[in-house]
Amino acid sequence: MSSQLARRVVSKRQFSTSRVVSHQERTILQKLFKIPLDAGAIGAVLATTWLGGQIFTEASPKKQKPQTALTTAGATKKDLVILGSGWGSASMLKSLDTSLYNVTVVSPRNYFLFTPLLPSAPTGTIEPKSIVEPIRAIAKRTPGEVTFMEADATDIDVTKSTVTVKQASTEISGVSKQDSGSSLTTDSFTKDLKYDYLVVGVGAQPTTFGIPGVAEHACFLKELPDSYQVKRKMLDCIEKAALYPKGSEERKRLLSFVVVGGGPTGVEFAGELQDYIDEDLHRWMPEIAEDVQVTLVEALPNVLNAFSKKLWSYAHQVFEETNIHLALSTAVKNVTPTTVFAQSKLADGTTKDLEIPYGMLVWATGNAPRDFTKLMFKKIAEQNTARRGLLVDENLKVNGTENVFAIGDCAFTGHPPTGQVAHQEGDYVSEYLKQKAALDDLNHELSKASNSDESSKVQTRIDSLKSQIKPFNYAHMGALSYVGAEKAVADLVWGKFSSTSTGGTFTYLIWRASYIAMCISARQKALVAFDWLKITIFGRDTSKE
Ligand SMILES: Cc1cc2nc3c(=O)[nH]c(=O)nc-3n(C[C@H](O)[C@H](O)[C@H](O)COP(=O)(O)OP(=O)(O)OC[C@H]3O[C@@H](n4cnc5c(N)ncnc54)[C@H](O)[C@@H]3O)c2cc1C
């Protein structure tokens, strides 16, 4: 009896002890979970409030100052013409005090395109419209009124300071010139614009290196309409291949997707393509997904050559794991409507000819100057030797001119042709022209000075302001590239002398966070974040339209 009682007491004690422990554990666990949950909830509320505030501010811009003949100091207000609406020109416009000049922006594209996420558009990871921002919206948020003309700059007279513009609308990649995007190009509106300052930010076009068949048969990935073209081509190949029996040569060819160029654009697109095949196509058409082969062709022995060495092998490893075939040290020689003819350099120094049948070919090998840039090479004596971009001085002023600046991919500064460089150059010219406007006002004040004392005071201010004008100095912040399978590589720069090279899933989160931060508007940030959330829930959209 007593032993039974003792057992019951013990068991009750054990029970009550175990209840106390589990309660304590639960409390500790709850507390532990609560900290990140609370922090996450507070973070989400703060981020949403901040984003909401930004979107509201952007949607309701302040009243702008109208364009006028004179500045507030009474000097003649100068005409500033900006060519282009890309990274260089849009960044410049965004940071410019547009009330200091009568500003006109000329571009065949009435929007800014956030190119870093363009490789995500054809596969439906990102909606194409999420990565554009109307140039008029950017202009509307600046202090002074801006005129926008949807037109191409077609000619320039640097002695008369005029630029000829002709009505035009976005072209696909500038190589094929297939699609003007406008139904009204036949009446060809043309006008000569007079400028006091001209900023040339016309970018570059994809280069084909003159390889036969590339311009005719390849798709490019440079402009927004290119992404629609690539998507359509990819889905055409998939749907057509489904009509052929498994194992047929034609089905194999249609499902061979070849990407040429192992730089960030080619690598990111190949990674996105394989993600789409593995995560989406596999769900809907598994028998087709199994037969798709993505091949990345690169003339050098590695992909992502601008990144640090250890990231080359990491990218190769991810590609191997995800079944992307790498054709390295392989140069394309000729392209027909169905086959890429290439030559590979083997380790023993010999070469091997390759034939790669393809359904879709995407060409991402770098830049060549646009027609307008080449025209400037020809028309300005100091530019006659230029090949890759306009030659500029330390203030980004075009050699051989007094009042023309070049920014971004159309300028040759020794820096890589990236959005990061173009953005900093745009900001620099904006600041430079702000100082120039202040100098103009001071010179006007000097001309009105009534005595030598007043003159010397103004002259001192002029000299001081002139000494503040610094040459352009590029600050490299690092480089990022998505490699597929939710992995990215990054060369991150901390301060002047230290840097980190990293690759993996955490880097992928850094990649995403950086791209959100780099978006040009709060609206763009929100749309990109929604797109990523949307594909996590619903998957990518595989419909053609
Ligand atoms: C797919 C892709 C991904 C990229 N990813 C990155 C990245 O992750 N990070 C990075 O730093 N860089 C990236 N880049 C490079 C970056 O986009 C370019 O370096 C950058 O766009 C250059 O800016 P830009 O202003 O010189 O030219 P663009 O941005 O190309 O803009 C040129 C503008 O000029 C207009 N234009 C063309 N001809 C005329 C004319 N005759 N008259 C008037 N206007 C004209 C065009 O319509 C366009 O608006 C990427 C590029 C591509 C294609």
PDBQT file of the ligand as one rigid body, heavy atoms in Angstrom, charges set to zero:
ROOT
HETATM    1  C1  LIG A 601      20.890  42.380 -69.682  1.00  0.00    +0.000 C 
HETATM    2  C2  LIG A 601      21.817  43.369 -69.053  1.00  0.00    +0.000 A 
HETATM    3  C3  LIG A 601      22.121  43.264 -67.707  1.00  0.00    +0.000 A 
HETATM    4  C4  LIG A 601      22.972  44.185 -67.108  1.00  0.00    +0.000 A 
HETATM    5  N1  LIG A 601      23.259  44.072 -65.779  1.00  0.00    +0.000 NA
HETATM    6  C5  LIG A 601      24.020  45.003 -65.179  1.00  0.00    +0.000 A 
HETATM    7  C6  LIG A 601      24.264  44.953 -63.786  1.00  0.00    +0.000 A 
HETATM    8  O1  LIG A 601      23.804  44.047 -63.108  1.00  0.00    +0.000 OA
HETATM    9  N2  LIG A 601      25.011  45.930 -63.225  1.00  0.00    +0.000 N 
HETATM   10  C7  LIG A 601      25.537  46.952 -63.966  1.00  0.00    +0.000 A 
HETATM   11  O2  LIG A 601      26.194  47.832 -63.407  1.00  0.00    +0.000 OA
HETATM   12  N3  LIG A 601      25.347  47.019 -65.299  1.00  0.00    +0.000 NA
HETATM   13  C8  LIG A 601      24.600  46.078 -65.917  1.00  0.00    +0.000 A 
HETATM   14  N4  LIG A 601      24.394  46.134 -67.271  1.00  0.00    +0.000 N 
HETATM   15  C9  LIG A 601      25.065  47.172 -68.058  1.00  0.00    +0.000 C 
HETATM   16  C10 LIG A 601      24.260  48.454 -68.026  1.00  0.00    +0.000 C 
HETATM   17  O3  LIG A 601      22.920  48.228 -68.370  1.00  0.00    +0.000 OA
HETATM   18  C11 LIG A 601      24.839  49.457 -69.001  1.00  0.00    +0.000 C 
HETATM   19  O4  LIG A 601      26.193  49.615 -68.754  1.00  0.00    +0.000 OA
HETATM   20  C12 LIG A 601      24.107  50.771 -68.837  1.00  0.00    +0.000 C 
HETATM   21  O5  LIG A 601      22.782  50.628 -69.272  1.00  0.00    +0.000 OA
HETATM   22  C13 LIG A 601      24.783  51.888 -69.601  1.00  0.00    +0.000 C 
HETATM   23  O6  LIG A 601      24.042  53.042 -69.391  1.00  0.00    +0.000 OA
HETATM   24  P1  LIG A 601      23.883  54.115 -70.558  1.00  0.00    +0.000 P 
HETATM   25  O7  LIG A 601      23.088  55.217 -70.001  1.00  0.00    +0.000 OA
HETATM   26  O8  LIG A 601      25.207  54.415 -71.125  1.00  0.00    +0.000 OA
HETATM   27  O9  LIG A 601      23.098  53.343 -71.703  1.00  0.00    +0.000 OA
HETATM   28  P2  LIG A 601      21.643  52.745 -71.710  1.00  0.00    +0.000 P 
HETATM   29  O10 LIG A 601      21.183  52.433 -70.346  1.00  0.00    +0.000 OA
HETATM   30  O11 LIG A 601      21.672  51.643 -72.711  1.00  0.00    +0.000 OA
HETATM   31  O12 LIG A 601      20.759  53.926 -72.258  1.00  0.00    +0.000 OA
HETATM   32  C14 LIG A 601      20.956  54.475 -73.523  1.00  0.00    +0.000 C 
HETATM   33  C15 LIG A 601      19.771  55.349 -73.844  1.00  0.00    +0.000 C 
HETATM   34  O13 LIG A 601      20.021  56.082 -75.027  1.00  0.00    +0.000 OA
HETATM   35  C16 LIG A 601      18.899  55.970 -75.888  1.00  0.00    +0.000 C 
HETATM   36  N5  LIG A 601      19.361  56.193 -77.257  1.00  0.00    +0.000 N 
HETATM   37  C17 LIG A 601      19.886  55.306 -78.124  1.00  0.00    +0.000 A 
HETATM   38  N6  LIG A 601      20.185  55.903 -79.276  1.00  0.00    +0.000 NA
HETATM   39  C18 LIG A 601      19.851  57.204 -79.142  1.00  0.00    +0.000 A 
HETATM   40  C19 LIG A 601      19.918  58.338 -79.992  1.00  0.00    +0.000 A 
HETATM   41  N7  LIG A 601      20.408  58.254 -81.224  1.00  0.00    +0.000 N 
HETATM   42  N8  LIG A 601      19.456  59.518 -79.532  1.00  0.00    +0.000 NA
HETATM   43  C20 LIG A 601      18.955  59.631 -78.278  1.00  0.00    +0.000 A 
HETATM   44  N9  LIG A 601      18.880  58.594 -77.433  1.00  0.00    +0.000 NA
HETATM   45  C21 LIG A 601      19.328  57.399 -77.853  1.00  0.00    +0.000 A 
HETATM   46  C22 LIG A 601      18.365  54.583 -75.594  1.00  0.00    +0.000 C 
HETATM   47  O14 LIG A 601      17.029  54.440 -76.016  1.00  0.00    +0.000 OA
HETATM   48  C23 LIG A 601      18.492  54.565 -74.086  1.00  0.00    +0.000 C 
HETATM   49  O15 LIG A 601      17.433  55.241 -73.489  1.00  0.00    +0.000 OA
HETATM   50  C24 LIG A 601      23.543  45.217 -67.887  1.00  0.00    +0.000 A 
HETATM   51  C25 LIG A 601      23.234  45.317 -69.250  1.00  0.00    +0.000 A 
HETATM   52  C26 LIG A 601      22.373  44.407 -69.822  1.00  0.00    +0.000 A 
HETATM   53  C27 LIG A 601      22.040  44.540 -71.279  1.00  0.00    +0.000 C 
ENDROOT
TORSDOF 0
